[in-house]
Amino acid sequence: DSLAMVDLRKALDLDPKSIATLATLGNRFLDLQQNDSAIHYYDMILALDPNDRLCLHNRGYAHMQAGRQKEAIRDFEECLELDSDFAFAHNNMGWALHLDGRSKEALPHIERSIAMQPENAYAFYNKGRVLQVLGRTEEACAAWDHAIAIGFRKGFGDMVDQELAKHCGR
């Protein structure tokens, strides 16, 4: 992996405006949860193309992972202004709003994401967590059951089982 990073940085030295190279570096740092490094590369992309919706989304996700919900929400808002049908951006906007203590505002975004991408098990997991905070436990349990039914465990492990045990008596 470190050799690949060296090669990417060499490629960037050759063409510092290569959006593909900048995105690859940003995404790799995002995967490693080195959020400030990821944001650095996303900022470089946005300086070249301020309308790159995927870059805005990913920068928002990096801010969210770093606990900077206000910045994340701002990036997701900009992303959704560019593409109001970006399902992942709606899900992550909802989660950022929830983490910012705005669960009532979060739910419509997560539900819109689900309407556009009903196979996204993680969105159902998020929906359940938001519903639980809103005191709608029965609906939360149904959302978590659906997350399991569409394959949550395979992709994400047993987090939903923990919620079901804690809140639904299962």
Phi, psi and chi 1 to 4 in degrees:
 res  aa     phi    psi   chi1   chi2   chi3   chi4
   1 ASP       -  -40.1 -170.6   47.2      -      -
   2 SER   -67.1  -32.7   60.6      -      -      -
   3 LEU   -65.7  -38.9  -72.6  175.9      -      -
   4 ALA   -63.2  -40.3      -      -      -      -
   5 MET   -65.3  -39.4  -66.9  -62.2  -81.9      -
   6 VAL   -61.3  -45.0  168.2      -      -      -
   7 ASP   -62.3  -40.8  -71.8  -16.7      -      -
   8 LEU   -63.8  -41.2  -75.9  166.9      -      -
   9 ARG   -67.8  -34.8  -71.9 -166.8  172.4  119.4
  10 LYS   -65.3  -41.8  -75.4 -179.3 -175.6  176.5
  11 ALA   -61.8  -37.5      -      -      -      -
  12 LEU   -68.3  -35.0 -162.9   56.3      -      -
  13 ASP   -62.1  -37.5  -73.5  -18.6      -      -
  14 LEU   -72.2  -36.7  -66.2  172.0      -      -
  15 ASP  -142.1   86.9 -176.9    1.8      -      -
  16 PRO   -67.2   -7.1   14.7  -19.9      -      -
  17 LYS  -107.9   18.7  -67.0 -176.6  178.9 -176.1
  18 SER   -77.1  103.4  170.2      -      -      -
  19 ILE   -61.6  -36.8  -70.9  178.4      -      -
  20 ALA   -62.2  -43.6      -      -      -      -
  21 THR   -68.4  -43.8  -57.2      -      -      -
  22 LEU   -60.0  -42.3  -67.5  166.5      -      -
  23 ALA   -66.3  -41.0      -      -      -      -
  24 THR   -61.4  -44.6  -59.2      -      -      -
  25 LEU   -63.6  -47.5  -75.8  161.5      -      -
  26 GLY   -58.7  -44.9      -      -      -      -
  27 ASN   -65.9  -36.9  -66.6  -17.7      -      -
  28 ARG   -65.1  -44.6 -177.1   62.9 -172.5  129.6
  29 PHE   -65.5  -34.4  -76.2  116.2      -      -
  30 LEU   -62.0  -45.1 -174.8   65.1      -      -
  31 ASP   -59.6  -35.4  -71.2  -17.5      -      -
  32 LEU   -83.0   -0.1  -64.9  170.1      -      -
  33 GLN    57.4   32.3  -65.2 -172.4    3.9      -
  34 GLN   -95.6   75.1  -66.3  178.6   14.1      -
  35 ASN   -63.4  -40.9  -60.2  -56.2      -      -
  36 ASP   -66.3  -36.1  -69.3  -27.4      -      -
  37 SER   -66.8  -42.2  -66.8      -      -      -
  38 ALA   -60.0  -46.3      -      -      -      -
  39 ILE   -60.9  -38.7  -70.4  165.3      -      -
  40 HIS   -55.6  -46.9  168.3   74.6      -      -
  41 TYR   -72.0  -36.3  -71.8  103.5      -      -
  42 TYR   -65.6  -37.1  -63.6  139.4      -      -
  43 ASP   -61.2  -39.7  -75.2  -15.8      -      -
  44 MET   -62.7  -41.0  -68.1  174.6   73.2      -
  45 ILE   -63.8  -46.0  -66.2  168.7      -      -
  46 LEU   -67.5  -24.8  -69.0  166.3      -      -
  47 ALA   -67.6  -30.6      -      -      -      -
  48 LEU   -85.4  -36.5  -62.8  167.8      -      -
  49 ASP  -144.4   90.7  179.7    3.6      -      -
  50 PRO   -66.5   -8.8   13.0  -17.5      -      -
  51 ASN  -104.7   21.3  -65.8  -41.8      -      -
  52 ASP   -80.4   97.2 -173.5  -38.2      -      -
  53 ARG   -63.3  -38.1   71.2  173.3  179.5   90.3
  54 LEU   -66.8  -39.0 -174.7   56.5      -      -
  55 CYS   -65.2  -43.5 -178.3      -      -      -
  56 LEU   -59.7  -42.8  -78.4  163.8      -      -
  57 HIS   -60.3  -50.0  171.1  -90.1      -      -
  58 ASN   -66.1  -36.8  -70.0   -8.1      -      -
  59 ARG   -65.1  -40.1 -173.1  175.3   72.2  178.1
  60 GLY   -60.9  -40.4      -      -      -      -
  61 TYR   -64.5  -40.1 -165.3   82.0      -      -
  62 ALA   -63.4  -42.3      -      -      -      -
  63 HIS   -61.7  -41.6  -80.6  -60.5      -      -
  64 MET   -62.9  -44.6 -171.3  168.5   61.7      -
  65 GLN   -61.3  -31.0  -77.4 -171.4  153.4      -
  66 ALA   -83.9   -2.0      -      -      -      -
  67 GLY    84.1   13.7      -      -      -      -
  68 ARG  -100.7   77.9  -64.3 -174.0  -70.0  -98.9
  69 GLN   -65.6  -38.6  -54.5  -41.6  -39.7      -
  70 LYS   -60.5  -44.4  -56.9  -84.7 -170.5 -110.0
  71 GLU   -66.3  -40.0  -68.3   88.2  -16.1      -
  72 ALA   -61.1  -47.1      -      -      -      -
  73 ILE   -60.6  -42.7  -69.0  165.4      -      -
  74 ARG   -59.0  -45.6 -177.6 -166.7   67.1 -126.1
  75 ASP   -66.2  -42.2  -78.4  -14.1      -      -
  76 PHE   -64.7  -38.0  -66.2  137.4      -      -
  77 GLU   -60.5  -46.7  -75.8  173.5  -17.8      -
  78 GLU   -61.7  -42.3  -74.9 -176.2   45.8      -
  79 CYS   -60.1  -45.4  175.0      -      -      -
  80 LEU   -72.5  -24.4  -70.4  168.2      -      -
  81 GLU   -65.6  -35.0  -75.9  175.6   19.7      -
  82 LEU   -77.9  -33.2  -66.7  169.9      -      -
  83 ASP  -149.7   92.7 -177.4   -3.6      -      -
  84 SER   -70.6   -8.6   63.0      -      -      -
  85 ASP  -106.8   25.0  -68.8  -32.1      -      -
  86 PHE   -88.4   98.2 -169.3  174.0      -      -
  87 ALA   -58.5  -45.7      -      -      -      -
  88 PHE   -63.2  -36.0  -74.3  112.5      -      -
  89 ALA   -65.8  -37.7      -      -      -      -
  90 HIS   -65.3  -44.8  -83.4  -71.7      -      -
  91 ASN   -59.9  -47.4 -176.1   47.2      -      -
  92 ASN   -71.6  -32.3  -71.9  -37.4      -      -
  93 MET   -61.7  -45.5  169.9   65.2  118.8      -
  94 GLY   -59.2  -43.3      -      -      -      -
  95 TRP   -67.4  -40.3 -167.6 -115.3      -      -
  96 ALA   -63.1  -42.1      -      -      -      -
  97 LEU   -61.5  -43.2  -73.0  164.7      -      -
  98 HIS   -59.4  -47.5  169.5   72.9      -      -
  99 LEU   -64.3  -24.4  -67.7  173.3      -      -
 100 ASP   -86.1    5.9 -164.5   45.6      -      -
 101 GLY    83.4   17.9      -      -      -      -
 102 ARG  -117.6   57.3  -62.1  159.0   57.5 -173.6
 103 SER   -63.1  -36.1  -63.9      -      -      -
 104 LYS   -62.0  -38.2  -76.4 -176.2 -178.0  178.9
 105 GLU   -73.4  -26.3  -67.9  174.6   61.5      -
 106 ALA   -70.1  -42.0      -      -      -      -
 107 LEU   -56.1  -45.7 -168.7   56.8      -      -
 108 PRO   -60.4  -34.2  -22.2   31.2      -      -
 109 HIS   -67.2  -44.5  -77.9  -76.1      -      -
 110 ILE   -65.8  -41.1  -65.8  170.0      -      -
 111 GLU   -64.9  -36.3  -71.5  176.1  -27.2      -
 112 ARG   -66.3  -39.9  179.7  146.6 -178.3 -147.8
 113 SER   -59.0  -44.7  175.2      -      -      -
 114 ILE   -64.3  -40.6  -72.4  169.9      -      -
 115 ALA   -61.4  -35.6      -      -      -      -
 116 MET   -82.4  -28.5  -71.0 -175.6  -78.8      -
 117 GLN  -139.9   73.3 -136.4  172.9   23.2      -
 118 PRO   -67.0   -7.8   18.2  -25.6      -      -
 119 GLU   -92.9    3.0   72.2  -76.8   -2.8      -
 120 ASN   -82.2   94.6 -176.3  -11.6      -      -
 121 ALA   -61.5  -33.9      -      -      -      -
 122 TYR   -66.5  -33.6 -149.9   91.7      -      -
 123 ALA   -64.4  -37.5      -      -      -      -
 124 PHE   -67.4  -37.2  -79.7   95.6      -      -
 125 TYR   -60.2  -48.7  171.0   72.2      -      -
 126 ASN   -61.0  -41.8  -74.7  -12.9      -      -
 127 LYS   -58.7  -44.0 -179.8  179.3  178.7  178.3
 128 GLY   -60.6  -42.4      -      -      -      -
 129 ARG   -65.2  -40.5  -61.1 -137.8   20.4 -135.7
 130 VAL   -67.5  -45.5  169.9      -      -      -
 131 LEU   -59.6  -39.2  -73.1  166.8      -      -
 132 GLN   -61.3  -45.0  177.1   59.3   36.5      -
 133 VAL   -63.1  -33.7  166.4      -      -      -
 134 LEU   -79.3    2.0  -65.8  173.7      -      -
 135 GLY    80.6   18.9      -      -      -      -
 136 ARG  -107.4   64.9  -64.3  163.8   59.1 -178.1
 137 THR   -61.3  -43.6  -58.0      -      -      -
 138 GLU   -59.6  -43.2 -170.6  172.5  -45.6      -
 139 GLU   -67.8  -35.9  -67.3  170.7   83.6      -
 140 ALA   -62.5  -45.3      -      -      -      -
 141 CYS   -61.2  -40.0  -63.8      -      -      -
 142 ALA   -64.6  -39.8      -      -      -      -
 143 ALA   -64.5  -42.7      -      -      -      -
 144 TRP   -67.0  -40.0  -68.3  -34.9      -      -
 145 ASP   -59.1  -41.9  -76.0  -24.1      -      -
 146 HIS   -66.6  -38.6 -169.2   74.7      -      -
 147 ALA   -57.4  -43.2      -      -      -      -
 148 ILE   -65.9  -43.5  -71.7  172.6      -      -
 149 ALA   -60.5  -30.0      -      -      -      -
 150 ILE  -101.9   15.6   61.0  174.3      -      -
 151 GLY   103.5   21.2      -      -      -      -
 152 PHE   -55.3  -46.9 -174.1   90.7      -      -
 153 ARG   -57.7  -40.1  -72.8 -177.1 -175.2  124.4
 154 LYS   -61.1  -41.6 -178.2  178.5  178.6 -175.6
 155 GLY   -91.2  -25.1      -      -      -      -
 156 PHE  -133.7    0.7  -54.6  104.9      -      -
 157 GLY    87.3 -149.9      -      -      -      -
 158 ASP  -103.8   18.4   69.1  -11.1      -      -
 159 MET   -58.1  -39.0  -66.2 -175.3  -51.2      -
 160 VAL   -69.6  -33.4   88.4      -      -      -
 161 ASP   -63.4  -36.9  -64.5  -67.1      -      -
 162 GLN   -63.4  -40.8  -65.8  170.5   20.6      -
 163 GLU   -66.3  -42.8  -62.5  -65.2  -23.2      -
 164 LEU   -61.5  -41.6  -74.2  165.5      -      -
 165 ALA   -67.1  -41.8      -      -      -      -
 166 LYS   -71.6  -39.8 -176.9  176.2  178.7 -179.0
 167 HIS  -112.3  -19.6  -58.7  -70.2      -      -
 168 CYS  -118.0    1.4  -50.4      -      -      -
 169 GLY    69.3   27.9      -      -      -      -
 170 ARG  -121.6      -  -58.4 -172.9 -145.8  139.9
